[in-house]
Amino acid sequence: MSEVHIRTMAERDLPEVLELALLANPHVAKETYKEHIASVLEEHPDLSFVAVLNEHVIGYVQAQFHGVMAVIEDIAVDEKFQGKGVGEKLLREELHALRRRNVKFVFAEVHYKCASAIPFYYKFGFRICGFQQDYFGVGHDAIILKLEL
Ligand SMILES: CC(C)(COP(=O)(O)OP(=O)(O)OC[C@H]1O[C@@H](n2cnc3c(N)ncnc32)[C@H](O)[C@@H]1OP(=O)(O)O)[C@@H](O)C(=O)NCCC(=O)NCCS
């Protein structure tokens, strides 16, 4: 997958990103989530990245930060391209960008249905630090992971 490259997200990427977003957010309605992705992009354009293959977006990651704390909003890779190192490239780029902003603690809030992504986060040193019932809405619990940069 060496031909995959990572670049910052642009507004024109939003339709493709939105398709991938549902992989990481099984609880959301597509149209309302589009606004969320767009607002994170607007607020932190330098912390939103896409993985591109043959001019198509096959993965994305977004984060927000406040002071020394950051949250990985979402990370998702097209199912056809999972397990080929794309997610790793995206998260490395994101963590690099957060380090440059002197972020010290990074959190990830994972929907319980996405629990299979937890070993992925562990590869980077994240550890489970808690959980929160109904975090994403009633019945939509979150597993909280934390990384000290
Ligand atoms: C989680 C996700 C982003 C990982 O992306 P990916 O491109 O498949 O991951 P990579 O191929 O870069 O894997 C990187 C490392 O993590 C490990 N890993 C990835 N997914 C894993 C899984 N489900 N179980 C165990 N290890 C996993 C890989 O084995 C790899 O380690 P290795 O280099 O030692 O083999 C992707 O599977 C995905 O989009 N899942 C659905 C959305 C989601 O759940 N997002 C997370 C919640 S926000």
The ligand as an SDF file (V2000), in Angstrom:
LIG
                    3D

 48 50  0  0  0  0  0  0  0  0999 V2000
   -9.5060    0.5920   13.5310 C   0  0  0  0  0  0  0  0  0  0  0  0
   -9.0580    0.8610   12.0860 C   0  0  0  0  0  0  0  0  0  0  0  0
   -9.0360    2.3580   11.8350 C   0  0  0  0  0  0  0  0  0  0  0  0
   -7.6330    0.3000   11.9090 C   0  0  0  0  0  0  0  0  0  0  0  0
   -7.1800    0.6190   10.6000 O   0  0  0  0  0  0  0  0  0  0  0  0
   -6.4160   -0.4830    9.7030 P   0  0  0  0  0  0  0  0  0  0  0  0
   -5.9160    0.1910    8.4790 O   0  0  0  0  0  0  0  0  0  0  0  0
   -7.2980   -1.6580    9.5530 O   0  0  0  0  0  0  0  0  0  0  0  0
   -5.2090   -0.8490   10.6950 O   0  0  0  0  0  0  0  0  0  0  0  0
   -3.7010   -1.1580   10.2950 P   0  0  0  0  0  0  0  0  0  0  0  0
   -3.6840   -2.1290    9.1710 O   0  0  0  0  0  0  0  0  0  0  0  0
   -2.9590    0.1160   10.0860 O   0  0  0  0  0  0  0  0  0  0  0  0
   -3.1950   -1.8640   11.6220 O   0  0  0  0  0  0  0  0  0  0  0  0
   -2.1950   -1.3180   12.4480 C   0  0  0  0  0  0  0  0  0  0  0  0
   -1.8990   -2.3000   13.5490 C   0  0  0  0  0  0  0  0  0  0  0  0
   -3.0440   -2.4590   14.3880 O   0  0  0  0  0  0  0  0  0  0  0  0
   -3.4420   -3.8230   14.4260 C   0  0  0  0  0  0  0  0  0  0  0  0
   -4.8850   -3.9590   14.3060 N   0  0  0  0  0  0  0  0  0  0  0  0
   -5.7030   -3.2550   13.5090 C   0  0  0  0  0  0  0  0  0  0  0  0
   -6.9940   -3.6680   13.6690 N   0  0  0  0  0  0  0  0  0  0  0  0
   -6.9410   -4.6810   14.5700 C   0  0  0  0  0  0  0  0  0  0  0  0
   -7.9040   -5.5220   15.1600 C   0  0  0  0  0  0  0  0  0  0  0  0
   -9.2130   -5.4230   14.8460 N   0  0  0  0  0  0  0  0  0  0  0  0
   -7.4960   -6.4620   16.0510 N   0  0  0  0  0  0  0  0  0  0  0  0
   -6.1800   -6.5840   16.3780 C   0  0  0  0  0  0  0  0  0  0  0  0
   -5.2020   -5.7980   15.8600 N   0  0  0  0  0  0  0  0  0  0  0  0
   -5.5870   -4.8660   14.9840 C   0  0  0  0  0  0  0  0  0  0  0  0
   -2.8130   -4.4670   13.1950 C   0  0  0  0  0  0  0  0  0  0  0  0
   -2.5760   -5.8220   13.4170 O   0  0  0  0  0  0  0  0  0  0  0  0
   -1.5490   -3.6750   12.9820 C   0  0  0  0  0  0  0  0  0  0  0  0
   -0.5010   -4.2150   13.7450 O   0  0  0  0  0  0  0  0  0  0  0  0
    0.7290   -4.9740   13.0130 P   0  0  0  0  0  0  0  0  0  0  0  0
    1.4250   -3.8820   12.2520 O   0  0  0  0  0  0  0  0  0  0  0  0
    1.4970   -5.5070   14.1620 O   0  0  0  0  0  0  0  0  0  0  0  0
    0.1080   -5.9900   12.1370 O   0  0  0  0  0  0  0  0  0  0  0  0
   -9.9920    0.1500   11.0700 C   0  0  0  0  0  0  0  0  0  0  0  0
  -10.0160   -1.2140   11.3360 O   0  0  0  0  0  0  0  0  0  0  0  0
  -11.4130    0.6870   11.0250 C   0  0  0  0  0  0  0  0  0  0  0  0
  -11.7110    1.6010   10.2640 O   0  0  0  0  0  0  0  0  0  0  0  0
  -12.3410    0.1080   11.8440 N   0  0  0  0  0  0  0  0  0  0  0  0
  -13.7580    0.5480   11.8200 C   0  0  0  0  0  0  0  0  0  0  0  0
  -13.9190    1.9160   12.4540 C   0  0  0  0  0  0  0  0  0  0  0  0
  -13.4960    1.9380   13.9060 C   0  0  0  0  0  0  0  0  0  0  0  0
  -13.8010    1.0420   14.6530 O   0  0  0  0  0  0  0  0  0  0  0  0
  -12.7480    3.0060   14.3040 N   0  0  0  0  0  0  0  0  0  0  0  0
  -12.2410    3.1240   15.6610 C   0  0  0  0  0  0  0  0  0  0  0  0
  -13.2220    3.7780   16.5500 C   0  0  0  0  0  0  0  0  0  0  0  0
  -13.1400    5.5480   16.4340 S   0  0  0  0  0  0  0  0  0  0  0  0
  1  2  1  0
  2  3  1  0
  2  4  1  0
  2 36  1  0
  4  5  1  0
  5  6  1  0
  6  7  2  0
  6  8  1  0
  6  9  1  0
  9 10  1  0
 10 11  2  0
 10 12  1  0
 10 13  1  0
 13 14  1  0
 14 15  1  0
 15 16  1  0
 15 30  1  0
 16 17  1  0
 17 18  1  0
 17 28  1  0
 18 19  1  0
 18 27  1  0
 19 20  2  0
 20 21  1  0
 21 22  1  0
 21 27  2  0
 22 23  1  0
 22 24  2  0
 24 25  1  0
 25 26  2  0
 26 27  1  0
 28 29  1  0
 28 30  1  0
 30 31  1  0
 31 32  1  0
 32 33  2  0
 32 34  1  0
 32 35  1  0
 36 37  1  0
 36 38  1  0
 38 39  2  0
 38 40  1  0
 40 41  1  0
 41 42  1  0
 42 43  1  0
 43 44  2  0
 43 45  1  0
 45 46  1  0
 46 47  1  0
 47 48  1  0
M  END
$$$$
